[in-house]
Amino acid sequence: NACKYGRHGGVVATEVVLAGDQLTIRVVNEPGEQHESVRGLDPASVFAKGTRLHRVSSDEAIATARVSKGDGGWVMAKCAECMLGECSIAFREAETVFELRCPAPQRLEESFLDEADLSAGVTALAIDDCEFQLVCLEAVFASLGIPEESTTLIGTTDEEVKGAADTIVAAVEALPPDGRLLLIVDENLDLAFPSSETVSGSYAARTALNRMPPSEEARTLVLVRSANDSESDVALYNERTHGFLSKAPSEPDRRTVLRTWVT
């Protein structure tokens, strides 16, 4: 709305302030052609259901084929309410200011990463074609407090590599109602000699996630582990899964997993 109804070619500024326990976001625009007509409005009325502030413009450059129902402000107020916050708008002489205020997200205390574990209700699954790397991942799971009986390590046979997506789906389906799955999958899963074929772990994971409803994916944390950590590689891993673990980590894997788990 700031872009649509503010001054054509004008500046729209977004300001974000994190102060103490409050987050404030402001959107500020310069006055548009209908600014004077809205200055006399009660600002609270903007957030009432079915309130349209502007008439449909005759300017073909900004006119739309569909006219909104005027519920935008009402929807924003409801969203703010869900975040235990509120929103407001001020029609000033030289600008319009929309403001959203809500409690600030809790800061992640680094001490949490030293004290927390995933021992309660978490099942761990590692997929890697290298036995040594599976031993390393077993140690990562142990450092997170995940019991050995809740840990599965696969990937050293062609059948396990080719069936990775099915295994992931089955692991999620087998979770108890309050269970969670931590999956760490190697990106380059090589089939056994004489084959030269390599299966993408991130692709297999995304294939599995696409077969789940969102409620099931929400119970998983899927991380890709690889030595290939270029910007484009990491972007691909993050697009397909929930995060990336480097084989040359800058901090212990345990801390990286926990940091990703809570964020």
KEBA-488604 format. One record per residue (C-alpha): z, y, x; residue in three letters. Coordinates in steps of 0.5 Angstrom, whole numbers, plus 500, padded with zeros to 3 digits. Each point is the difference from the previous one (the first is absolute). Last residue first. Layout:
ZYXALA...
END
This chain:
530457532THR506495500VAL496494502TRP495504505THR507503504ARG502493500LEU494497502VAL500505506THR507499502ARG499492500ARG494501504ASP504503506PRO497507502GLU494502503SER496494498PRO495496504ALA498495495LYS499506495SER503499493LEU496503495PHE501502493GLY500499492HIS493496500THR493501499ARG499508501GLU506500505ASN496494504TYR494504500LEU503507502ALA503496506VAL494498502ASP496506500SER506504504GLU500494505SER505495500ASP497494502ASN506495502ALA501498493SER505499495ARG499501493VAL506502495LEU500498493VAL507501496LEU500497494THR504501493ARG495506498ALA494495501GLU503496494GLU501506495SER493502502PRO497494497PRO498495506MET493498502ARG498506503ASN506499505LEU497493502ALA494503502THR503506503ARG504495504ALA494496502ALA497507502TYR506502504SER499493504GLY493500502SER497493501VAL497499507THR494495500GLU498497507SER501493498SER500495506PRO506501500PHE505502495ALA500506495LEU502506503ASP505505495LEU499507503ASN504504496GLU507497500ASP504499494VAL507503499ILE502498493LEU507502497LEU501498493LEU505502495ARG504496495GLY504503493ASP496495496PRO500494505PRO494500504LEU495494499ALA494505497GLU501504507VAL499494504ALA494497496ALA497507501VAL501500507ILE498493501THR493501496ASP498506505ALA502496506ALA496494498GLY494501505LYS506501506VAL504494497GLU494495500GLU498502507ASP506498503THR505505504THR501505494GLY507498497ILE508502501LEU504500494THR507503500THR505500494SER503493503GLU501504507GLU504506496PRO498507500ILE505504504GLY495505503LEU501498507SER498493497ALA493502497PHE498503507VAL502494504ALA496496495GLU494505502LEU501499507CYS500492499VAL493501496LEU497504505GLN501495505PHE497495495GLU494504500CYS496500493ASP504505497ASP503500492ILE507502500ALA504499493LEU507503498ALA504499494THR505505498VAL506499495GLY505503504ALA500499508SER495506501LEU505504505ASP503507501ALA504502505GLU496503506ASP494503495LEU506503496PHE502504506SER494503500GLU502504494GLU494500495LEU500507496ARG501499493GLN495503496PRO501508498ALA503501493PRO494503496CYS497507499ARG493501498LEU497508500GLU494503497PHE499507502VAL495504497THR498507504GLU499507501ALA504502493GLU504494500ARG499494495PHE506496502ALA500492499ILE505495500SER502493501CYS506495500GLU503495504GLY503493499LEU494497502MET498497493CYS502507498GLU494503504ALA495495498CYS502502493LYS499507502ALA493499503MET498496493VAL502506496TRP496505505GLY494496499GLY500499493ASP496505498GLY495496496LYS494501505SER494502498VAL494495503ARG493503502ALA503504505THR499508501ALA501502508ILE493502502ALA498500493GLU504507499ASP502500493SER507498501SER503495495VAL506504498ARG506500505HIS508498499LEU499494496ARG507497497THR499493497GLY507498502LYS505505502ALA500501508PHE496507500VAL505502494SER506501505ALA496506504PRO500504493ASP494503500LEU498508502GLY497498506ARG495495497VAL495505497SER500505507GLU498494504HIS494498496GLN495502506GLU504497505GLY506502504PRO501497507GLU503493501ASN507498502VAL502492500VAL507499501ARG504494502ILE507500501THR504494503LEU508500499GLN506497504ASP500504506GLY494504500ALA493497500LEU495505498VAL492499499VAL495506498GLU493499497THR496506501ALA494501495VAL495506503VAL495503496GLY493498500GLY500501492HIS507503499ARG504495497GLY499496493TYR496494503LYS503500507CYS507501498ALA499495494ASN
END
